[in-house]
């Protein structure tokens, strides 16, 4: 009988030890999975934050373009041409031989420009007349963005 008691005690201790080892293994696996999930959540939060910031920037740009388009539409309907390129002023128009004209403008210093020249990567000189020059706004989304720049 004592023999059966020790055998059952041995089996019971092995079974309970196996249960503890299994439980310990499960908690360690759960901890590792929790760490991985925390890292993934942190990465997802950063990615979401970056996407949100980019979306907000695009919304602001879109709003500015809509307002600019609305302002230009209102100016055209009122017959007002209040466009003045930032920092660009016409100083003089001169002939440059062979019947062509050149304009002297002030844009971060005096410059001589000809038809087709680009100013500040934003404006293109379309035509030079004896009284004014036509400038196209390259940064605008509108098709009709040609404006006159006169002396004075």
TORDREN-963829 format. One record per residue: y, x, z of N, C-alpha, C in turn. Coordinates in Angstrom, 3 decimals. Layout:
BEGIN
<site <Y, X, Z>, <Y, X, Z>, <Y, X, Z>>
...
END
This chain:
BEGIN
<site <-1.171, 0.799, 0.000>, <0.000, 0.000, 0.000>, <1.254, 0.856, 0.000>>
<site <1.223, 1.878, 0.792>, <2.350, 2.800, 0.841>, <2.576, 3.428, -0.531>>
<site <1.489, 3.620, -1.226>, <1.581, 4.197, -2.559>, <2.360, 3.252, -3.482>>
<site <2.063, 1.945, -3.407>, <2.764, 0.977, -4.244>, <4.239, 0.864, -3.865>>
<site <4.485, 1.005, -2.584>, <5.867, 0.957, -2.109>, <6.696, 2.088, -2.702>>
<site <6.142, 3.310, -2.682>, <6.865, 4.461, -3.237>, <7.018, 4.348, -4.763>>
<site <5.998, 3.831, -5.407>, <6.089, 3.661, -6.861>, <7.186, 2.636, -7.184>>
<site <7.208, 1.516, -6.476>, <8.234, 0.508, -6.740>, <9.626, 1.027, -6.381>>
<site <9.712, 1.821, -5.291>, <10.988, 2.427, -4.922>, <11.461, 3.388, -6.009>>
<site <10.526, 4.167, -6.534>, <10.848, 5.112, -7.606>, <11.344, 4.359, -8.847>>
<site <10.632, 3.303, -9.230>, <11.015, 2.532, -10.415>, <12.378, 1.868, -10.185>>
<site <12.575, 1.285, -9.000>, <13.838, 0.625, -8.684>, <15.007, 1.606, -8.709>>
<site <14.798, 2.807, -8.164>, <15.879, 3.797, -8.167>, <16.197, 4.257, -9.581>>
<site <15.178, 4.425, -10.403>, <15.414, 4.827, -11.799>, <16.152, 3.733, -12.571>>
<site <15.774, 2.488, -12.329>, <16.426, 1.375, -13.018>, <17.884, 1.268, -12.574>>
<site <18.134, 1.374, -11.278>, <19.513, 1.273, -10.798>, <20.346, 2.464, -11.251>>
<site <19.768, 3.661, -11.290>, <20.482, 4.836, -11.788>, <20.815, 4.672, -13.270>>
<site <19.855, 4.117, -14.023>, <20.088, 3.886, -15.450>, <21.213, 2.877, -15.639>>
<site <21.251, 1.842, -14.792>, <22.330, 0.853, -14.885>, <23.680, 1.487, -14.584>>
<site <23.735, 2.345, -13.563>, <24.983, 3.029, -13.229>, <25.410, 3.962, -14.353>>
<site <24.459, 4.676, -14.935>, <24.771, 5.591, -16.034>, <25.276, 4.809, -17.241>>
<site <24.645, 3.678, -17.517>, <25.074, 2.845, -18.638>, <26.475, 2.289, -18.378>>
<site <26.717, 1.818, -17.160>, <28.035, 1.291, -16.809>, <29.086, 2.387, -16.897>>
<site <28.742, 3.584, -16.430>, <29.665, 4.715, -16.504>, <29.962, 5.070, -17.954>>
<site <28.936, 5.050, -18.786>, <29.105, 5.353, -20.205>, <30.007, 4.309, -20.863>>
<site <29.803, 3.027, -20.519>, <30.628, 1.964, -21.092>, <32.092, 2.111, -20.683>>
<site <32.365, 2.459, -19.442>, <33.759, 2.599, -19.015>, <34.424, 3.779, -19.701>>
<site <33.682, 4.869, -19.903>, <34.271, 6.010, -20.612>, <34.548, 5.661, -22.068>>
<site <33.624, 4.954, -22.698>, <33.833, 4.523, -24.084>, <35.031, 3.582, -24.143>>
<site <35.140, 2.673, -23.185>, <36.273, 1.742, -23.154>, <37.593, 2.479, -22.969>>
<site <37.597, 3.499, -22.119>, <38.818, 4.279, -21.915>, <39.228, 4.991, -23.199>>
<site <38.248, 5.574, -23.909>, <38.555, 6.258, -25.173>, <39.076, 5.264, -26.215>>
<site <38.456, 4.098, -26.285>, <38.924, 3.078, -27.226>, <40.332, 2.613, -26.868>>
<site <40.600, 2.477, -25.575>, <41.932, 2.066, -25.130>, <42.976, 3.107, -25.521>>
<site <42.633, 4.397, -25.369>, <43.561, 5.464, -25.762>, <43.833, 5.409, -27.261>>
<site <42.770, 5.220, -28.055>, <42.940, 5.127, -29.510>, <43.817, 3.928, -29.874>>
<site <43.568, 2.800, -29.220>, <44.373, 1.604, -29.494>, <45.833, 1.815, -29.114>>
<site <46.069, 2.495, -27.978>, <47.446, 2.775, -27.566>, <48.154, 3.645, -28.594>>
<site <47.452, 4.674, -29.092>, <48.041, 5.564, -30.103>, <48.326, 4.781, -31.382>>
<site <47.364, 3.956, -31.807>, <47.568, 3.159, -33.021>, <48.721, 2.177, -32.849>>
<site <48.821, 1.557, -31.678>, <49.933, 0.635, -31.430>, <51.261, 1.365, -31.476>>
<site <51.296, 2.569, -30.916>, <52.534, 3.353, -30.931>, <52.920, 3.711, -32.361>>
<site <51.933, 4.100, -33.172>, <52.195, 4.431, -34.578>, <52.681, 3.185, -35.313>>
<site <52.034, 2.050, -35.078>, <52.439, 0.808, -35.738>, <53.847, 0.401, -35.334>>
<site <54.204, 0.601, -34.071>, <55.546, 0.252, -33.607>, <56.583, 1.128, -34.294>>
<site <56.318, 2.437, -34.405>, <57.254, 3.342, -35.080>, <57.383, 2.976, -36.558>>
<site <56.252, 2.686, -37.188>, <56.284, 2.314, -38.603>, <57.073, 1.012, -38.785>>
<site <56.835, 0.051, -37.912>, <57.552, -1.218, -37.977>, <59.045, -1.009, -37.756>>
<site <59.390, -0.148, -36.810>, <60.802, 0.129, -36.524>, <61.481, 0.745, -37.746>>
<site <60.807, 1.715, -38.401>, <61.368, 2.339, -39.602>, <61.542, 1.317, -40.720>>
<site <60.542, 0.464, -40.908>, <60.637, -0.564, -41.945>, <61.778, -1.538, -41.650>>
<site <61.933, -1.888, -40.387>, <63.001, -2.804, -39.995>, <64.375, -2.190, -40.244>>
<site <64.542, -0.910, -39.911>, <65.821, -0.233, -40.140>, <66.132, -0.171, -41.638>>
<site <65.127, 0.121, -42.458>, <65.322, 0.172, -43.911>, <65.694, -1.214, -44.445>>
<site <65.035, -2.242, -43.946>, <65.329, -3.608, -44.366>, <66.759, -3.996, -43.997>>
<site <67.193, -3.628, -42.798>, <68.562, -3.932, -42.371>, <69.579, -3.197, -43.241>>
<site <69.290, -1.943, -43.600>, <70.192, -1.181, -44.467>, <70.299, -1.864, -45.833>>
<site <69.166, -2.288, -46.379>, <69.176, -2.974, -47.671>, <69.933, -4.300, -47.592>>
<site <69.802, -5.008, -46.478>, <70.552, -6.253, -46.304>, <72.054, -5.996, -46.304>>
<site <72.483, -4.930, -45.608>, <73.920, -4.609, -45.565>, <74.429, -4.252, -46.957>>
<site <73.665, -3.430, -47.693>, <74.077, -3.064, -49.054>, <74.160, -4.301, -49.940>>
<site <73.171, -5.172, -49.826>, <73.154, -6.390, -50.625>, <74.363, -7.264, -50.313>>
<site <74.687, -7.398, -49.036>, <75.848, -8.191, -48.637>, <77.138, -7.587, -49.185>>
<site <77.269, -6.251, -49.116>, <78.469, -5.592, -49.640>, <78.595, -5.813, -51.148>>
<site <77.484, -5.709, -51.877>, <77.527, -5.931, -53.323>, <77.904, -7.379, -53.649>>
<site <77.361, -8.321, -52.886>, <77.709, -9.726, -53.111>, <79.187, -9.967, -52.845>>
<site <79.706, -9.396, -51.769>, <81.130, -9.566, -51.458>, <82.010, -8.923, -52.519>>
<site <81.629, -7.736, -52.990>, <82.403, -7.063, -54.036>, <82.411, -7.901, -55.312>>
<site <81.247, -8.439, -55.679>, <81.155, -9.281, -56.871>, <82.002, -10.542, -56.712>>
<site <81.954, -11.145, -55.537>, <82.753, -12.342, -55.275>, <84.250, -12.029, -55.338>>
<site <84.662, -10.894, -54.776>, <86.076, -10.498, -54.834>, <86.533, -10.298, -56.268>>
<site <85.733, -9.619, -57.062>, <86.124, -9.376, -58.457>, <86.183, -10.680, -59.244>>
<site <85.250, -11.588, -58.966>, <85.267, -12.886, -59.643>, <86.529, -13.656, -59.280>>
<site <86.886, -13.640, -58.001>, <88.117, -14.316, -57.570>, <89.352, -13.673, -58.186>>
<site <89.395, -12.345, -58.234>, <90.545, -11.652, -58.831>, <90.690, -12.018, -60.300>>
<site <89.572, -12.081, -61.028>, <89.636, -12.429, -62.446>, <90.086, -13.871, -62.632>>
<site <89.594, -14.777, -61.779>, <89.981, -16.184, -61.927>, <91.452, -16.395, -61.587>>
<site <91.993, -15.581, -60.685>, <93.410, -15.681, -60.326>, <94.305, -14.884, -61.268>>
<site <93.709, -14.069, -62.108>, <94.495, -13.241, -63.018>, <95.090, -12.030, -62.342>>
<site <94.555, -11.660, -61.209>, <95.051, -10.509, -60.455>, <94.119, -9.342, -60.716>>
<site <94.704, -8.197, -61.023>, <93.899, -6.993, -61.220>, <94.311, -5.986, -60.156>>
<site <93.709, -6.126, -58.987>, <94.096, -5.258, -57.877>, <93.224, -4.017, -57.782>>
<site <92.417, -3.776, -58.809>, <91.535, -2.616, -58.763>, <92.339, -1.324, -58.840>>
<site <92.042, -0.431, -57.965>, <92.637, 0.902, -57.992>, <91.547, 1.864, -57.545>>
<site <91.063, 2.705, -58.447>, <90.005, 3.629, -58.051>, <90.444, 4.471, -56.865>>
<site <89.530, 4.646, -55.926>, <89.842, 5.385, -54.710>, <90.218, 6.826, -55.035>>
<site <91.410, 7.221, -54.670>, <91.832, 8.610, -54.810>, <92.125, 9.062, -56.225>>
<site <92.157, 8.155, -57.203>, <92.410, 8.528, -58.596>, <93.753, 7.941, -59.007>>
<site <94.673, 8.798, -59.452>, <95.992, 8.349, -59.910>, <96.293, 9.017, -61.247>>
<site <96.837, 8.244, -62.160>, <97.220, 8.765, -63.467>, <98.591, 9.404, -63.352>>
<site <98.691, 10.669, -63.771>, <99.960, 11.395, -63.706>, <100.643, 11.383, -65.065>>
<site <99.910, 11.730, -66.110>, <100.523, 11.813, -67.443>, <99.452, 11.674, -68.514>>
<site <99.916, 11.286, -69.710>, <99.041, 11.240, -70.879>, <99.674, 12.117, -71.940>>
<site <98.872, 13.022, -72.497>, <99.383, 13.990, -73.477>, <98.464, 14.022, -74.689>>
<site <99.021, 14.472, -75.797>, <98.163, 14.662, -76.961>, <97.530, 16.040, -76.856>>
<site <96.327, 16.122, -77.358>, <95.635, 17.412, -77.283>, <95.282, 17.919, -78.671>>
<site <96.074, 17.565, -79.641>, <95.849, 18.043, -81.005>, <94.854, 17.168, -81.737>>
<site <94.971, 17.156, -83.031>, <94.087, 16.395, -83.919>, <94.090, 14.906, -83.583>>
<site <95.194, 14.416, -83.047>, <95.341, 12.987, -82.795>, <94.613, 12.464, -81.566>>
<site <93.958, 13.316, -80.825>, <93.277, 12.826, -79.619>, <94.189, 12.967, -78.402>>
<site <93.928, 12.161, -77.407>, <94.747, 12.162, -76.198>, <93.929, 12.653, -75.008>>
<site <94.645, 13.221, -74.059>, <94.020, 13.593, -72.793>, <94.920, 13.087, -71.689>>
<site <94.331, 12.846, -70.556>, <95.094, 12.333, -69.419>, <95.054, 13.350, -68.297>>
<site <96.170, 13.483, -67.625>, <96.228, 14.320, -66.433>, <96.176, 13.361, -65.255>>
<site <95.149, 13.513, -64.448>, <94.995, 12.630, -63.296>, <94.982, 13.446, -62.015>>
<site <95.253, 12.757, -60.925>, <95.142, 13.386, -59.614>, <93.918, 12.786, -58.930>>
<site <92.944, 13.646, -58.699>, <91.730, 13.252, -57.986>, <91.248, 14.492, -57.246>>
<site <91.636, 14.621, -55.994>, <91.348, 15.844, -55.223>, <91.912, 17.066, -55.945>>
<site <93.066, 16.916, -56.526>, <93.710, 17.962, -57.306>, <93.970, 17.449, -58.710>>
<site <94.791, 18.165, -59.466>, <95.105, 17.745, -60.834>, <93.961, 18.113, -61.769>>
<site <93.634, 17.175, -62.664>, <92.554, 17.405, -63.624>, <92.974, 16.845, -64.972>>
<site <92.523, 17.494, -66.016>, <92.681, 16.980, -67.368>, <91.370, 16.309, -67.753>>
<site <91.459, 15.073, -68.219>, <90.250, 14.346, -68.600>, <90.375, 13.839, -70.027>>
<site <89.244, 13.699, -70.651>, <89.150, 13.186, -72.012>, <88.264, 11.941, -71.991>>
<site <88.233, 11.222, -73.091>, <87.361, 10.055, -73.184>, <85.914, 10.492, -72.982>>
<site <85.186, 9.739, -72.165>, <83.781, 10.048, -71.894>, <83.552, 10.861, -70.631>>
<site <84.625, 11.421, -70.055>, <84.474, 12.196, -68.819>, <84.140, 11.264, -67.652>>
<site <83.403, 11.818, -66.675>, <83.034, 11.066, -65.474>, <83.822, 11.618, -64.299>>
<site <84.432, 10.719, -63.531>, <85.234, 11.096, -62.369>, <84.468, 10.748, -61.095>>
<site <84.295, 11.698, -60.237>, <83.662, 11.500, -58.922>, <82.294, 10.845, -59.003>>
<site <81.622, 10.967, -60.086>, <80.317, 10.346, -60.307>, <80.355, 8.831, -60.094>>
<site <81.558, 8.253, -60.074>, <81.706, 6.814, -59.864>, <82.413, 6.118, -61.016>>
<site <83.295, 6.837, -61.703>, <84.113, 6.225, -62.747>, <83.967, 7.021, -64.037>>
<site <83.939, 6.301, -65.157>, <83.858, 6.943, -66.465>, <85.091, 6.552, -67.272>>
<site <85.715, 7.552, -67.908>, <86.887, 7.299, -68.751>, <86.377, 6.736, -70.077>>
<site <86.739, 5.492, -70.359>, <86.278, 4.820, -71.571>, <87.228, 5.072, -72.736>>
<site <88.516, 4.882, -72.496>, <89.510, 4.990, -73.577>, <90.816, 5.484, -72.994>>
<site <91.502, 6.324, -73.747>, <92.831, 6.794, -73.357>, <93.818, 6.293, -74.403>>
<site <94.801, 5.499, -73.963>, <95.887, 5.018, -74.818>, <97.153, 5.770, -74.448>>
<site <98.244, 5.473, -75.160>, <99.494, 6.175, -74.848>, <100.113, 5.711, -73.532>>
<site <99.728, 4.508, -73.031>, <100.314, 3.981, -71.797>, <99.364, 3.983, -70.597>>
<site <98.064, 3.917, -70.861>, <97.113, 3.816, -69.754>, <95.740, 4.349, -70.167>>
<site <94.853, 4.391, -69.199>, <93.467, 4.757, -69.510>, <92.556, 3.654, -68.970>>
<site <91.446, 3.436, -69.682>, <90.456, 2.456, -69.243>, <89.349, 3.204, -68.518>>
<site <89.026, 2.691, -67.329>, <88.006, 3.325, -66.498>, <86.919, 2.301, -66.206>>
<site <85.665, 2.743, -66.286>, <84.536, 1.877, -65.946>, <83.964, 2.315, -64.607>>
<site <83.724, 1.339, -63.727>, <83.133, 1.608, -62.414>, <81.619, 1.700, -62.586>>
<site <81.066, 2.905, -62.449>, <79.630, 3.105, -62.646>, <78.808, 2.644, -61.449>>
<site <79.421, 2.525, -60.282>, <78.678, 2.152, -59.078>, <78.524, 0.644, -58.934>>
<site <79.146, -0.123, -59.819>, <79.098, -1.579, -59.715>, <77.891, -2.124, -60.456>>
<site <77.407, -3.262, -59.997>, <76.273, -3.918, -60.635>, <76.740, -4.847, -61.760>>
<site <78.029, -5.083, -61.850>, <78.567, -5.975, -62.871>, <78.536, -5.296, -64.231>>
<site <78.497, -6.122, -65.278>, <78.565, -5.577, -66.625>, <80.005, -5.262, -67.007>>
<site <80.916, -6.161, -66.653>, <82.318, -6.010, -67.049>, <83.097, -5.361, -65.914>>
<site <83.090, -4.039, -65.893>, <83.793, -3.317, -64.824>, <84.782, -2.328, -65.417>>
<site <85.460, -2.733, -66.476>, <86.445, -1.861, -67.114>, <87.824, -2.243, -66.587>>
<site <88.569, -1.243, -66.111>, <89.883, -1.476, -65.528>, <90.890, -0.517, -66.140>>
<site <92.149, -0.916, -66.105>, <93.226, -0.071, -66.611>, <93.841, 0.710, -65.465>>
<site <94.092, 1.971, -65.712>, <94.784, 2.817, -64.746>, <96.081, 3.243, -65.416>>
<site <97.202, 2.763, -64.882>, <98.512, 3.051, -65.475>, <99.257, 4.075, -64.651>>
<site <100.302, 4.648, -65.260>, <101.130, 5.633, -64.549>, <101.896, 4.959, -63.427>>
<site <102.084, 5.748, -62.363>, <102.933, 5.252, -61.293>, <102.226, 4.915, -60.049>>
END
